[in-house]
Amino acid sequence: MLMTTNRVLKGLLIAALLVSGVAHGGDSAIRVSHEAGQPVARFTIGDSRCVLKDDQVRCTPVSK
């Protein structure tokens, strides 16, 4: 029982750290959605918009 409690607390701590990092990062946040039952992550790197889908990252430049 103690080991399960420790795992839960450790998971909550990690989640809190990740959420605070995303909140601090603002625009550099990774947004995850589901398309056809598969997770898809969207994020930006520099002047490019990127998508992680099916274990592949695809980036396209943002036109100004």
N, C-alpha and C positions, 0 to 999 in steps of 0.2 A: 504494500500500500504506500509506503514512504517513497519507494522508487517511482511509482506512478505520479505521485504528487510532485516530486522533483522534476520529472519530465514535463508535466503540465506547467509548472512555474517557469522552467527554462524556456519552453515554447512561447509563453506569454511575454517573457522578457525580450526574446528575439523579435517577436511580432511588434512590440512597442518600439524597439529600436528602429526597425524597418519603417514603421509608420512615421516616426518622427523624422527620419531621413528623407522620406518622400515629401512630407509637409514642408521641410526646410528647402528641398530642392526645387519645388514649384514646377516650372516648365519642364524640367528634366525628369519628371515622373514617368514611370512605366504604367501604362493603362492596359489592363488585361480584360478581354471579353471572350465570349464563346461564339464560334461560328461553326455550324453543322456539328455541334457537340465537341469541338476541339478548341483548346485555349489558343488565343491569338494575343500577342503582346505588341503594343504600339509605343514608340518612344522617338526622341529626337537625338541626333548626334550632330553638333555643329549646325550647319545649314541644311541638314538632310532629315527627312522623315523616314523612319525605319519600322519594319514589321517583322516580327518573329513568328513564323507559321510553319508547321510541319518540320521543325528543327532546321529551318533555313532563315537567314536574315536577309531582307531585301530593303535597300535604301534608295530613295529618290531625292534629288536636290529640290529645295524649295525655291521657286522662282520669286524674285523680288520685284 
